[in-house]
């Protein structure tokens, strides 16, 4: 799966990745070492996550994340 992060909000990115993995919020949280509440907050754009977190989950689930400069 390739994901261009410029096309989505930060919350949408996490939700897309989670849904692509076929995991519930609770299962996804366990897989990435976060609480279910944290994943809910990420998906709801309530809390921001780091680029390192995005890199870690992309590596864990074999995703290619594309970050390009906006024109």
Buried (B, 14 or more C-beta within 10 A) or exposed (E): EEBEBEEEEBBBBBBBBBEEBEBEBEBBBBBBEBEBEBBBBBBEEEBEBEEEBBEBBBEEBEBEBEEEEEE
